[in-house]
């Protein structure tokens, strides 16, 4: 049976028709006006931001998070259609920036909405794109700035409830004080504590607590970016454990592979306490209690050599 | 002299634990790839070898997902794929590339799914780069042990099949007449090749392991026409490329951009290519010499 030229052309024509029909039916869906129940629809790219949105917005906001699975690495997250539709509906978005959640920009570009307010934490803090460490939520000064911007944007969306949002923002700022106190106390009690890390996840907090992170940044960024670190760095990192040169090993629970697990094994073997840190907020915490728990875990590691591998 | 040596071999090279494991595992894998690859070239099965290597990405990414050592994923999927290829007709020269291509396409489709899941549902950031381009410097000592065992297995199979393989590689008909079980020989060889590329997937990556399979063998066949000698050369060239590549990767830590070594698989594969080009030189010389003679005679 030899293919007839006529049938080929007809088939191509049919295919073209099908494609055209699909393209037409995939046109813009009706824009959902989500203030039906007078509730602002908001999205946090990571669940720690969604948590702060809820804390400031209270009963007038319904916040969902794109990233909340503690078993995934947000750096390599790929968005699905359901995420795209949630972002398309949102009136208010908080995202980290510094390339950490670049998928958000792509989806926002694909679902344009001039009325949508987007808070990019990187811009809020005035950080350049070249900022090496994107894990901004571990920085003590980050969330008060986010809360302030949120109160402003929420008030613009619902001016009638501006006083409510401002009051909740002040309450949020107050609730961070136990964390700040814990950091300050650690800093004065254990100045220059040497620590090792796998990734720069908790580095902003470690800096605030006055620790000395001995792990070279090249190693941390290699692990963060999913490339194999240089053998020199691996040997150096090993020597921190075998030589008992560090008082704690700050371990990213969300980015693990055979290499980071081998370091975890070395830390256990040499009795170096482990402190687990996270890319997204772990379950059963809110932002403040999570951050406080991290500092307390670090303190336990240094004072009583107790590991807190998982919060 | 010592100074020069220190410049080439950066201090701490041999004392570095990841380097020592890489030298052992990488060297053994290169030897196996070189020896097994000789028959890949003689039998014209480079595409099958490449397909088996690429399909390793399916097993490797699946292993990351399941949380087991990628080695088992690479080897497991390689053996399964080799079996399927043989089943749907790799022994017939006409249908061979089609059978290989079909299995390759299906395998890579699964790899796409597994790598997506690795990124979205599982905390394995490095999976993609590690599966595709290998991670010679993060092989654990116990994995290196398993690599050596599998290598010995593949070498034994090829060693036992040496005569029948050579015969059936030259002429299937002649081999059949001489009583060689051509089909079972072909299947066993395919399995040995699957193991070889799977091990190379661990060191230089699933999509680069073809280079170690085909490159050293092709280079060796340029140097000698004696098959036995060529097998030896092929293994040695593979080892040389791997060890030099490890050395350069270690040294590259001190090159710009500072404090980030260049990937070791890049060096290994590039050296394999350079060796092949160098082996062409005598032939090019003979050719230009002949041209010059012709030009003289004619003029």
Interface residues (C-beta under 8 A of the other chain):
Chain A: X69 X71 X72 X73 X75 X76 X77 X78 X80 X216 X218 X222 X223 X224 X225 X226 X227 X228 X229 X230 X231 X232 X233 X234 X235 X238 X253 X254 X255 X256 X257 X258 X259 X262
Chain B: X12 X16 X17 X18 X19 X22 X64 X69 X116 X119 X120 X121 X122 X123 X124 X125 X126 X127 X128 X129 X130 X135 X136 X137 X138 X140 X249 X250 X253 X258 X259 X260 X261 X263
